[in-house]
Amino acid sequence: MYIPEKKLITQVEKEFRSRIPFLSRWKIEYEKKVNGLKADMVITARYKEEIYYFCVEIKRVGYPQYVREAVYSLQELVKHNPAYYPVVVVPLISGQGIRICNERNTGYMDLTGNMKIAVGGIYVEKEGKPDYGREYSRPEQSIFSPKSSRISLCFLHEPQREFTRKDIMEKSGLSKGMVSRIVKLMTKTGYILEKANKLKLSNFNDLLSAWAESIINRRDIRRSYYVWAQSPRQLMRTVAESFSVAGIRYAFTQEAGASLVAPFSTFDIITAYIDSLNKFPAAELSATETSKGFNLVLIEPYDEVVLTSARSVLGMQVVDNLQLYADLKKNVLRGDKQAEHIRDIIGKELE
């Protein structure tokens, strides 16, 4: 998520012109002071008879805390200069970064195509292509790789706790070298803070959002089946009993898992993690593998922590609330509302 400053600055003007082509009479100034407050870039342009003023803060990395710093700096500037519209520019903006900008009515743009400008008669909102952002996301890929994610979960499960590296090693089961490397990256990116050899979470929402995004973007190894049952809940009990008898580790997730945690609307598809797809007793359950009309989806977990952190609810195993939240967010058609409900539960548990 890092890009050399000179390369970034040179691209910003080009990106503005190409993405808002209907603006004209461009005037761009760098390191410009406006009533004593400095902006990395000040842009003046016209649309029809209207003159628009943009103040731009450029960050070489797009981690949420840097986006937040840029937003606060710009908000201070526009407070004294209301004619200016604030815009944050980073190489790659995360979902949490977008939320931070939206909450403060601040425009944003990155080099993968994400953009939102909403001022006067101008409204431009575009979603970028993730593949274009790979060259900017290597540090986060390391932080949120399957094994490394255990360190994030240490902080997310106990956000008020101060950890030593030894604590993290014991809790995560990771090696000293790996813990040291990931902690260094997480400190550099601002997800955690270090003082007197103690490590503490910097911002719960930032880390949760970034970790959840990594789950959402991760490709699952899964299989889909049709199994006859009188109801989805009966199918859950049948599957749970079958897995328990066979000694197969499992955990329900998405809408099925959420139904065990909070009262949600009806659902038709049962989704569960299973420690190995090859262990699934398809013949015993008269399950037919199919790509259409399925009612059971089985997923191999990206890491065993998905199953080891599961809990028993009504005699069935369900993933913990953090994993449940991320998995529901992954289901954009049905899970978003339920995900926010689980997010509220997480918030109450931390109070």
C-alpha positions in Angstrom: 0.0 0.0 0.0 3.1 2.2 -0.3 4.0 4.2 -3.4 6.9 6.7 -3.8 5.7 10.3 -3.2 7.0 11.7 -6.5 5.2 9.1 -8.5 2.0 9.5 -6.6 2.0 13.3 -6.9 2.6 13.2 -10.6 -0.4 10.8 -11.1 -2.9 12.8 -9.0 -3.3 15.6 -11.6 -3.7 13.1 -14.4 -6.3 11.1 -12.4 -8.4 14.1 -11.6 -8.5 15.3 -15.2 -9.3 11.8 -16.6 -12.0 11.0 -14.0 -13.8 14.3 -14.1 -13.5 15.1 -17.8 -16.4 17.6 -17.8 -14.5 20.1 -15.7 -12.5 22.7 -17.6 -10.1 25.6 -17.0 -8.0 23.6 -14.6 -5.6 25.4 -12.3 -3.5 23.2 -10.0 -1.2 24.4 -7.3 1.0 22.3 -5.0 1.9 22.9 -1.4 -0.6 25.8 -1.4 -1.4 27.8 1.8 -5.0 28.8 2.2 -5.4 31.4 5.0 -2.4 30.0 6.7 -3.3 26.3 6.4 -1.4 24.2 3.9 -2.9 21.7 1.4 -0.8 19.3 -0.6 -2.8 20.4 -3.7 -5.4 23.1 -4.5 -7.4 22.6 -7.6 -9.6 25.2 -9.3 -11.9 24.2 -12.2 -15.1 25.1 -13.9 -18.3 23.2 -14.6 -20.7 25.2 -16.8 -20.7 28.6 -15.1 -19.7 27.3 -11.6 -16.2 27.5 -10.2 -15.2 24.6 -7.9 -12.3 24.6 -5.4 -10.8 21.3 -4.2 -8.2 21.1 -1.4 -6.3 17.8 -1.6 -4.4 15.9 1.0 -2.1 13.2 -0.4 -0.9 10.2 1.6 1.6 7.7 0.4 -0.2 4.9 2.2 -3.9 4.2 2.6 -4.2 2.7 6.0 -7.2 3.9 8.0 -5.3 6.0 10.5 -3.5 7.9 7.7 -6.9 8.5 6.0 -8.3 9.7 9.3 -5.3 12.1 9.8 -5.8 13.5 6.3 -9.6 14.0 6.8 -9.0 15.8 10.1 -6.4 18.1 8.5 -8.7 18.9 5.6 -11.7 19.5 7.8 -9.7 22.1 9.7 -8.9 23.8 6.4 -12.5 23.8 5.1 -13.9 25.0 8.4 -12.1 28.3 7.8 -12.6 28.1 4.0 -16.1 26.7 3.3 -15.8 27.2 -0.5 -13.2 24.4 -0.7 -14.2 20.7 -1.0 -11.8 18.3 0.7 -10.4 15.3 -1.1 -8.1 12.5 0.3 -5.9 10.8 -2.3 -4.1 7.5 -1.4 -2.7 4.6 -3.5 -5.3 2.2 -2.3 -8.2 3.0 0.1 -9.9 0.4 2.2 -13.5 0.0 3.1 -12.9 1.5 6.5 -11.1 4.4 4.8 -14.1 5.0 2.6 -16.4 5.0 5.7 -14.2 7.5 7.4 -14.4 9.8 4.4 -18.1 9.4 4.0 -18.8 10.1 7.7 -16.9 13.5 7.3 -18.3 14.4 3.9 -14.9 14.2 2.4 -14.1 13.1 -1.2 -11.6 10.4 -1.9 -9.6 8.9 -4.8 -7.1 6.1 -5.1 -5.1 4.7 -7.9 -7.2 1.5 -8.4 -10.2 3.5 -9.6 -12.1 4.1 -6.3 -13.4 7.6 -6.2 -16.2 9.8 -4.7 -16.6 13.5 -5.4 -19.9 15.0 -4.2 -20.1 18.8 -4.3 -22.5 21.3 -5.8 -23.7 20.0 -9.2 -20.9 17.3 -9.3 -21.5 13.8 -8.2 -19.0 11.1 -9.3 -18.7 7.8 -7.5 -16.8 4.9 -8.9 -15.6 1.5 -7.5 -12.1 0.4 -8.4 -10.9 -2.9 -9.6 -9.1 -4.9 -6.8 -6.6 -6.5 -9.2 -5.2 -3.0 -10.0 -4.4 -2.5 -6.3 -2.3 -5.6 -5.7 1.0 -3.8 -6.0 -0.1 -1.5 -3.1 -1.4 -4.1 -0.7 1.5 -6.3 0.1 1.9 -5.3 3.8 -1.8 -6.0 4.5 -1.6 -9.3 2.6 1.1 -10.3 5.1 -0.8 -9.1 8.1 -4.0 -10.8 7.2 -2.7 -14.0 5.6 -4.4 -17.1 7.2 -1.8 -17.7 9.9 -0.9 -14.1 10.6 -4.6 -13.2 11.1 -4.4 -15.0 14.5 -2.4 -12.0 15.8 -5.2 -9.6 14.7 -7.7 -11.8 16.5 -5.7 -11.6 19.7 -6.3 -7.9 19.7 -9.9 -8.0 18.5 -10.9 -10.5 21.1 -9.3 -8.5 23.9 -9.1 -4.9 22.6 -8.3 -3.3 26.0 -5.5 -5.7 26.9 -1.8 -4.8 26.6 0.2 -7.7 25.1 3.8 -8.7 25.2 5.2 -10.6 22.2 5.4 -13.7 24.4 1.6 -13.3 25.2 0.9 -13.3 21.5 3.1 -16.3 20.8 1.3 -18.3 23.5 -2.2 -17.2 22.5 -1.7 -17.6 18.7 0.6 -20.6 18.6 2.9 -18.8 16.1 6.7 -18.8 16.2 8.7 -16.0 17.7 10.0 -14.9 14.3 6.6 -14.7 12.7 5.1 -12.8 15.7 8.0 -10.3 15.5 7.6 -9.8 11.8 3.8 -9.3 11.8 3.9 -7.1 14.9 6.4 -4.9 13.2 4.1 -4.5 10.2 1.1 -3.9 12.3 3.0 -1.2 14.2 4.2 0.4 11.0 0.7 0.4 9.5 -0.8 1.9 12.8 -3.1 -1.0 13.7 -1.3 -1.4 17.0 0.9 0.8 19.2 4.0 -0.2 21.1 5.2 1.4 24.3 7.7 0.0 26.8 7.6 -3.4 25.1 3.8 -3.5 25.5 1.5 -3.8 22.5 -2.0 -2.3 22.4 -4.7 -2.0 19.8 -4.8 1.5 18.2 -8.4 1.5 16.8 -10.8 -1.4 17.1 -13.0 -0.5 14.1 -9.9 0.0 11.8 -8.5 -3.5 12.6 -11.9 -5.2 12.5 -12.7 -3.6 9.1 -9.4 -4.6 7.6 -9.5 -8.1 9.0 -13.1 -8.6 7.8 -12.2 -7.3 4.3 -9.4 -10.0 4.1 -12.0 -12.7 4.9 -14.5 -11.3 2.4 -11.8 -11.2 -0.4 -10.4 -14.7 0.4 -11.5 -17.4 -1.9 -13.0 -20.4 -0.1 -12.7 -24.1 -0.9 -16.3 -25.2 -0.8 -18.8 -27.8 -2.0 -22.6 -27.5 -2.3 -25.1 -30.3 -1.7 -28.8 -31.0 -1.6 -30.0 -33.0 1.4 -33.7 -33.7 1.9 -35.0 -32.2 5.2 -38.3 -31.0 6.5 -36.8 -27.6 7.4 -33.5 -25.8 7.5 -33.3 -26.2 11.3 -33.9 -29.9 11.1 -31.1 -30.1 8.5 -28.8 -28.3 10.8 -29.5 -30.8 13.6 -29.1 -33.8 11.3 -25.8 -32.5 10.0 -24.6 -31.6 13.5 -25.4 -35.0 14.9 -23.8 -36.8 11.9 -20.6 -34.8 12.3 -20.5 -35.3 16.1 -20.9 -39.1 15.8 -18.2 -39.2 13.1 -15.9 -37.0 15.2 -15.7 -34.4 12.5 -15.0 -30.8 13.6 -17.5 -28.3 12.2 -19.0 -24.9 12.9 -22.1 -23.3 11.4 -21.8 -19.8 9.9 -23.6 -17.1 7.8 -27.4 -17.1 8.2 -27.5 -20.6 9.8 -24.9 -19.7 12.3 -26.6 -16.3 13.0 -29.9 -18.0 13.7 -28.3 -19.6 16.7 -27.0 -16.3 18.1 -29.9 -13.9 17.4 -33.4 -14.1 16.0 -33.3 -13.4 12.3 -35.6 -14.0 9.4 -36.0 -17.4 7.8 -33.2 -18.9 5.7 -32.9 -21.7 3.2 -29.2 -22.5 2.9 -27.1 -24.0 5.7 -23.4 -23.0 5.6 -20.8 -24.7 7.8 -17.1 -25.0 8.1 -15.7 -28.6 8.2 -12.1 -29.5 8.9 -11.9 -31.5 5.7 -14.3 -31.7 2.8 -13.2 -35.3 2.2 -14.6 -36.3 5.6 -18.1 -35.3 4.7 -20.4 -38.4 5.0 -22.3 -37.7 1.9 -23.7 -41.3 1.5 -24.9 -41.5 5.1 -26.8 -38.2 4.6 -28.0 -39.1 1.1 -26.4 -35.8 0.0 -26.1 -35.0 -3.7 -23.4 -32.6 -4.8 -24.9 -29.9 -7.1 -24.3 -26.4 -8.3 -28.0 -25.5 -8.4 -30.8 -26.0 -5.9 -28.4 -26.8 -3.0 -29.3 -26.3 0.6 -26.0 -27.2 2.3 -22.7 -25.5 1.7 -19.5 -26.8 3.3 -16.3 -24.8 3.5 -12.8 -25.8 4.5 -11.5 -23.2 7.0 -8.6 -21.0 5.9 -7.1 -21.7 9.3 -7.9 -24.1 12.1 -8.6 -21.2 14.5 -12.1 -20.9 12.8 -13.0 -24.2 14.4 -11.0 -24.0 17.6 -12.7 -20.7 18.5 -16.2 -22.0 17.8 -18.7 -22.3 20.6 -21.7 -24.5 21.4 -25.2 -23.0 21.1 -28.3 -25.2 21.5 -26.1 -28.2 21.2 -24.6 -27.1 17.9 -21.2 -25.6 17.0 -21.2 -22.1 15.6 -18.2 -19.8 14.7 -17.4 -16.9 17.1 -19.0 -13.5 16.5 -16.0 -12.0 14.7 -15.9 -14.8 12.1 -19.7 -14.7 11.9 -19.7 -11.0 11.2 -17.1 -11.3 8.4 -18.9 -14.3 6.9 -22.2 -12.5 6.8 -20.6 -9.4 5.2 -19.3 -11.8 2.5 -22.9 -12.6 1.6 -23.8 -9.3 0.0 -27.3 -10.3 -1.0 -28.6 -11.6 2.3 -26.1 -11.0 5.1 -25.4 -7.3 5.4 -28.3 -6.5 7.8 -27.5 -9.6 9.9 -23.8 -8.7 9.9 -24.6 -5.2 11.4 -26.7 -6.9 14.1 -23.8 -9.2 15.0 -21.5 -6.1 15.0 -23.8 -4.5 17.6 -23.5 -7.6 19.7 -19.7 -7.5 19.5 -19.8 -3.8 20.5 -22.0 -4.6 23.6 -19.7 -7.5 24.6 -16.7 -5.1 24.6 -18.5 -2.5 26.8 
